[in-house]
Amino acid sequence: EVQLQASGGGLVQAGGSLRLSCAASGFTFDDYGIGWFRQVPGKEREGVSCISSKDGSTYYADSVKGRFTISSDNAKNTVYLQMNSLKPEDTAVYYCAADPALSGVTMRAYDEKGGYFPMNYWGKGTLVTVSS
């Protein structure tokens, strides 16, 4: 059974930090890219960041560049998203997802098309709330 378990969300003040984790199981982790996405009710889903186990490429949305860092521990089948200097506009439900075609290049293409991310697997979200 495929599972993507996102965790690490919570309430933090503006300027604070959180680290999200996405633990994957049930598929060959090294053959997939893992992405982080976020969504606010009433708005389109946004691609935040991704990392490819195939080619090591990464992607960051312009809104998080310089503040968020994605990393992967292949031995643990886990991807992390370190979020620093958090802003109230980062408040959202954060999801991780996996797809064999996901890479830095494809994520940018999906994001430019706006809101449509054809991933094989999605995990349940974790809520991040940043207070001002």
PAZAVEX-804674 format. One record per residue (C-alpha): residue in three letters; x, y, z. Coordinates in Angstrom, 3 decimals. Layout:
BEGIN
<rec code="ALA" px="X" py="Y" pz="Z"/>
...
//
This chain:
BEGIN
<rec code="GLU" px="0.000" py="0.000" pz="0.000"/>
<rec code="VAL" px="1.348" py="3.402" pz="-0.993"/>
<rec code="GLN" px="1.556" py="5.912" pz="1.790"/>
<rec code="LEU" px="2.781" py="9.486" pz="1.936"/>
<rec code="GLN" px="2.629" py="10.750" pz="5.483"/>
<rec code="ALA" px="3.115" py="14.483" pz="5.896"/>
<rec code="SER" px="3.817" py="15.841" pz="9.348"/>
<rec code="GLY" px="5.364" py="18.779" pz="11.131"/>
<rec code="GLY" px="2.734" py="21.434" pz="10.631"/>
<rec code="GLY" px="1.581" py="23.693" pz="13.392"/>
<rec code="LEU" px="1.147" py="27.232" pz="14.607"/>
<rec code="VAL" px="4.117" py="29.551" pz="14.505"/>
<rec code="GLN" px="4.661" py="33.279" pz="14.719"/>
<rec code="ALA" px="5.819" py="35.259" pz="11.719"/>
<rec code="GLY" px="9.571" py="34.964" pz="11.368"/>
<rec code="GLY" px="9.602" py="31.512" pz="12.897"/>
<rec code="SER" px="10.502" py="28.143" pz="11.451"/>
<rec code="LEU" px="8.954" py="24.752" pz="10.909"/>
<rec code="ARG" px="10.216" py="21.555" pz="9.334"/>
<rec code="LEU" px="7.781" py="19.408" pz="7.441"/>
<rec code="SER" px="8.439" py="15.719" pz="6.835"/>
<rec code="CYS" px="7.024" py="13.450" pz="4.157"/>
<rec code="ALA" px="7.554" py="9.765" pz="4.887"/>
<rec code="ALA" px="6.997" py="7.555" pz="1.858"/>
<rec code="SER" px="6.334" py="3.842" pz="1.596"/>
<rec code="GLY" px="4.901" py="1.343" pz="-0.862"/>
<rec code="PHE" px="6.835" py="2.434" pz="-3.948"/>
<rec code="THR" px="10.447" py="2.661" pz="-5.083"/>
<rec code="PHE" px="11.490" py="5.961" pz="-3.582"/>
<rec code="ASP" px="14.616" py="6.304" pz="-5.752"/>
<rec code="ASP" px="12.474" py="6.292" pz="-8.917"/>
<rec code="TYR" px="10.287" py="9.193" pz="-7.888"/>
<rec code="GLY" px="10.311" py="12.916" pz="-7.381"/>
<rec code="ILE" px="8.650" py="14.216" pz="-4.250"/>
<rec code="GLY" px="6.962" py="17.568" pz="-4.167"/>
<rec code="TRP" px="5.433" py="19.865" pz="-1.605"/>
<rec code="PHE" px="2.266" py="21.724" pz="-2.472"/>
<rec code="ARG" px="0.045" py="24.043" pz="-0.508"/>
<rec code="GLN" px="-3.509" py="25.167" pz="-0.738"/>
<rec code="VAL" px="-5.659" py="27.777" pz="0.900"/>
<rec code="PRO" px="-9.443" py="27.286" pz="0.753"/>
<rec code="GLY" px="-10.838" py="29.022" pz="-2.310"/>
<rec code="LYS" px="-7.467" py="29.277" pz="-4.036"/>
<rec code="GLU" px="-5.580" py="27.138" pz="-6.505"/>
<rec code="ARG" px="-3.080" py="24.612" pz="-5.285"/>
<rec code="GLU" px="0.460" py="25.971" pz="-5.492"/>
<rec code="GLY" px="3.613" py="24.023" pz="-6.152"/>
<rec code="VAL" px="6.045" py="24.989" pz="-3.396"/>
<rec code="SER" px="9.103" py="22.816" pz="-3.913"/>
<rec code="CYS" px="10.234" py="19.469" pz="-5.188"/>
<rec code="ILE" px="13.255" py="17.204" pz="-5.300"/>
<rec code="SER" px="13.972" py="14.410" pz="-7.732"/>
<rec code="SER" px="15.669" py="11.243" pz="-6.554"/>
<rec code="LYS" px="16.540" py="10.496" pz="-10.180"/>
<rec code="ASP" px="18.568" py="13.563" pz="-11.061"/>
<rec code="GLY" px="18.763" py="15.501" pz="-7.807"/>
<rec code="SER" px="17.069" py="18.533" pz="-9.326"/>
<rec code="THR" px="15.082" py="20.837" pz="-7.122"/>
<rec code="TYR" px="12.484" py="23.520" pz="-7.598"/>
<rec code="TYR" px="11.306" py="26.382" pz="-5.423"/>
<rec code="ALA" px="8.412" py="28.685" pz="-6.053"/>
<rec code="ASP" px="9.479" py="32.321" pz="-6.245"/>
<rec code="SER" px="7.438" py="33.033" pz="-3.132"/>
<rec code="VAL" px="9.592" py="30.725" pz="-0.985"/>
<rec code="LYS" px="13.057" py="31.021" pz="-2.553"/>
<rec code="GLY" px="15.710" py="31.831" pz="0.000"/>
<rec code="ARG" px="13.427" py="30.850" pz="2.888"/>
<rec code="PHE" px="12.554" py="27.183" pz="2.283"/>
<rec code="THR" px="14.958" py="24.308" pz="1.732"/>
<rec code="ILE" px="14.016" py="20.851" pz="0.522"/>
<rec code="SER" px="16.119" py="17.792" pz="1.277"/>
<rec code="SER" px="15.844" py="14.047" pz="0.994"/>
<rec code="ASP" px="17.016" py="11.171" pz="3.153"/>
<rec code="ASN" px="16.826" py="8.242" pz="0.759"/>
<rec code="ALA" px="17.769" py="5.768" pz="3.492"/>
<rec code="LYS" px="14.634" py="6.790" pz="5.375"/>
<rec code="ASN" px="12.445" py="7.374" pz="2.293"/>
<rec code="THR" px="11.697" py="10.788" pz="3.695"/>
<rec code="VAL" px="11.700" py="14.278" pz="2.233"/>
<rec code="TYR" px="11.937" py="17.348" pz="4.418"/>
<rec code="LEU" px="10.914" py="20.937" pz="3.861"/>
<rec code="GLN" px="12.698" py="23.351" pz="6.164"/>
<rec code="MET" px="10.683" py="26.548" pz="6.300"/>
<rec code="ASN" px="12.364" py="29.619" pz="7.755"/>
<rec code="SER" px="11.320" py="33.249" pz="8.017"/>
<rec code="LEU" px="7.714" py="32.219" pz="7.792"/>
<rec code="LYS" px="5.136" py="34.793" pz="6.766"/>
<rec code="PRO" px="1.383" py="34.899" pz="7.348"/>
<rec code="GLU" px="0.903" py="34.316" pz="3.612"/>
<rec code="ASP" px="2.585" py="30.911" pz="4.041"/>
<rec code="THR" px="-0.485" py="29.783" pz="5.967"/>
<rec code="ALA" px="-2.006" py="26.822" pz="4.131"/>
<rec code="VAL" px="-2.502" py="23.096" pz="4.166"/>
<rec code="TYR" px="0.714" py="21.548" pz="2.902"/>
<rec code="TYR" px="0.633" py="18.295" pz="0.954"/>
<rec code="CYS" px="3.384" py="16.059" pz="-0.306"/>
<rec code="ALA" px="3.016" py="14.074" pz="-3.492"/>
<rec code="ALA" px="5.091" py="11.711" pz="-5.584"/>
<rec code="ASP" px="5.439" py="11.073" pz="-9.281"/>
<rec code="PRO" px="8.164" py="9.404" pz="-11.353"/>
<rec code="ALA" px="8.167" py="12.316" pz="-13.798"/>
<rec code="LEU" px="8.496" py="15.007" pz="-11.151"/>
<rec code="SER" px="11.680" py="17.025" pz="-11.364"/>
<rec code="GLY" px="12.763" py="20.626" pz="-11.144"/>
<rec code="VAL" px="11.902" py="21.138" pz="-14.806"/>
<rec code="THR" px="8.483" py="19.496" pz="-14.760"/>
<rec code="MET" px="7.452" py="21.193" pz="-11.542"/>
<rec code="ARG" px="8.204" py="24.590" pz="-13.041"/>
<rec code="ALA" px="6.151" py="23.688" pz="-16.114"/>
<rec code="TYR" px="3.201" py="22.560" pz="-13.997"/>
<rec code="ASP" px="3.359" py="25.653" pz="-11.829"/>
<rec code="GLU" px="3.431" py="27.981" pz="-14.825"/>
<rec code="LYS" px="0.249" py="26.335" pz="-16.122"/>
<rec code="GLY" px="-1.358" py="27.066" pz="-12.796"/>
<rec code="GLY" px="-2.912" py="24.701" pz="-10.290"/>
<rec code="TYR" px="-2.746" py="21.350" pz="-12.099"/>
<rec code="PHE" px="-0.257" py="18.821" pz="-10.803"/>
<rec code="PRO" px="-0.708" py="15.285" pz="-12.172"/>
<rec code="MET" px="0.965" py="13.318" pz="-9.407"/>
<rec code="ASN" px="0.704" py="9.554" pz="-8.989"/>
<rec code="TYR" px="0.312" py="9.701" pz="-5.254"/>
<rec code="TRP" px="-0.874" py="12.318" pz="-2.789"/>
<rec code="GLY" px="-0.615" py="12.341" pz="0.951"/>
<rec code="LYS" px="-2.963" py="13.917" pz="3.420"/>
<rec code="GLY" px="-2.094" py="17.455" pz="4.300"/>
<rec code="THR" px="-0.603" py="19.081" pz="7.338"/>
<rec code="LEU" px="-1.781" py="22.522" pz="8.389"/>
<rec code="VAL" px="0.699" py="25.353" pz="8.754"/>
<rec code="THR" px="-0.584" py="28.506" pz="10.405"/>
<rec code="VAL" px="1.623" py="31.578" pz="10.648"/>
<rec code="SER" px="0.352" py="34.305" pz="12.916"/>
<rec code="SER" px="1.283" py="37.944" pz="12.459"/>
//
